[in-house]
Every structure is written in C-alpha cells, then in structure tokens.
Amino acid sequence: MRAIRFDEYGGPEVLRSVELGVPEPGAGEVSIEVAYVGVNFADLQARSVGYRVPALPYVPGLELSGRVRAVGAGVEGLSVGQAVAAISDGGAYAEVVVVSAATVFPVPDGVDLRTAATLPTVLPTAYALLHTVGRLQPGETVLVQAAAGGVGTVAAQIAKLAGAGGVYGVVSSPAKADYAREYGYDDAFLAESFDADVRAVTGGRGVDLALESIGGDTFRRTLESLDRFGRLVSFGNAGGEAPWQVGAPELFPQGRSVAGFSILGLSASAPDVLREISSHAFDLATSGKVRLPITAEFPLAEAADAHRLMAGRSSTGKLVLAVNSQL
C-alpha cells in the first residue's frame, strides 16, 4: 500500500511516498481503507519536532474517513464495508490504517466521506472546549485564538448555538478576520492588538471564557484578557514556545482559572467519554447547524504541499488529503 512517511525530523521535504505492507487488525482493532485524511497542525509538529512520535520512521495522520476493511476479535457494531470516520494515533497518511475500534465512528446519514474526514477531531474538540471543559453559560462572552482555523471555524458557531452573549476571534490577517466573521464571530481582532481590542469591546471587563492554542506570550495575554472569575482552556502550543506556567499570582487576585484539553489524550484515557462528546458534536453537523468548510484538498502524494500551506498560516477552515475518493 502507499503511505507518506518521514524517516527524520525536518521541513515538509522529509515527507516521502513509500510502499508498505497492508496492516491487519488485532483484537479490539479495525482496519480501514482510507478515503480522506484531515490535516492537522499536530501533523506538522510531529514531522518537525517529533510531537507524539514514539519512534522513527513514522507515518503521520490523526483523523480519517473510509470504509471498514476488516475487524479484529471482540469488535462489535462495525462491519466490513461500513462507512466510518476515525481518530488514529498516527498512521492515517496511508491507503489502509489500523485503529482502535473505540475511536471509530459510523458516518452519520447524509454525510459524505470527504466531509466525514473533518469530523473526528475538530468538532468534538470545539464542543468539549466550550461545553465539557469550558462550561459555557448563556449570555457569557468568549474569545477564541486561531479563529480562522479548523477548531476556530466551528467554535463560534457552537458558542452562538449555546447562547453566548458575544464571541470574538483572534487572527493573523485582515483576510482571516473577514473569514471569521462569516462563521459566527461578532468581531475578529489581529494578534498584535487583541488584548486591547477585547478590553475595548467588553467595556474594560474582559471575556468570561477563552480558548487558547498558541501558548507562550499569547497564553499570558489571553489570560489577562479574562474578566473576574474568567476561565481559560488551553488546547495546544502552536507557537512552539516553552510550556506555559501559571500560579497563584496570576489566578488568585481575580479568581481566574485555567484548564487543559487534548482530544488525543481523551481518546486514549476515556474513549467512552469521547464517544459521548462526539455524538453531541456530530449531531450539530448532521443537523446543518454547524458548517466546517474544506478549503483545500491535496492528493496523498502531495502531503508536503498541504503542510507548506498550513505552515504558511494563510489557510483557513479545513485541509484534507484525498487517498481514495472512489470508496
């Protein structure tokens, strides 16, 4: 089978097309013939700095859609040929991937496999950030970093459905600000001035809930953009700075709080909880209440170009790799 692999860490050029043997599922596992793969920033971090890479060589890829090829011993509720979407702890940039049955989800009726590849990580992540971890209440205000990215594109829509009083995004360019406003944001601010803009739009108070995925100085400025008793949920460190540290001096005076979330961590530690969150999130997609646009598609062999586009920070929405669109 064809796969995209890297044997060393580096830029997009280390991604190479290789021929590998077709993997077979073990107990509790499912093999899937891959139709499409969702491209995530974590894939770029895996390739460049070894994020969540257990050993080299390594085939990246965390989310996919396709059809069940074979089921391992003890797997129930999934059948050969069934259309599914799945979370994979690596390995999705390939024609066939083996994943734990616990992280395989039947594709909802009315959703095609191309769209299904965008569902496993982005929608459940945004839902969990706002509801499960962030505990958003009607009337509260929300700030979202990377508002024009995959999670950011759906976060504002989900927040609005939950009755948020104001939803504000942070982006890197005026074009991305315009894009964010099309997907539910009341306003979108540029990264260099967002903290002052937040204070201005909230009358000096700050926001009730912030979703932060950049880390470093952006994390600090986002924390300072919270209102009294505000909550910040961290779900990434895309800026690559040293891991943030926060303690009593930053939290106690205003009663602020910080939480963290990782959908990959949840899929490993509590797949039943992930299934419940995903069920709510998928319902939003199938009902048409939430849109997640695919803004660029690349053949599997051009995965390096997809990485270059995402690394350039000019992309919006969701990027996918087409592996076998005929499934």
Secondary structure, 3 states (H helix, E strand, C coil): CEEEEECCCCCHHHCEEEECCCCCCCCCEEEEEEEEEEECHHHHHHHHHCCCCCCCCECCCCEEEEEEEEECCCCCCCCCCCEEEEECCCCCCECEEEEEHHHEEECCCCCCHHHHCCCCCHHHHHHHHHHHHCCCCCCCEEEECCCCCHHHHHHHHHHHHCCCCEEEEEECCHHHHHHHHHCCCCEEEECCCHHHHHHHHCCCCCEEEEEECCCHHHHHHHHHCEEEEEEEEECCCCCCCCCCCCCHHHHCCCCCEEEECCHHHHHHHCHHHHHHHHHHHHHHHHCCCCCCCEEEEEEHHHHHHHHHHHHCCCCCCEEEEECCCCC
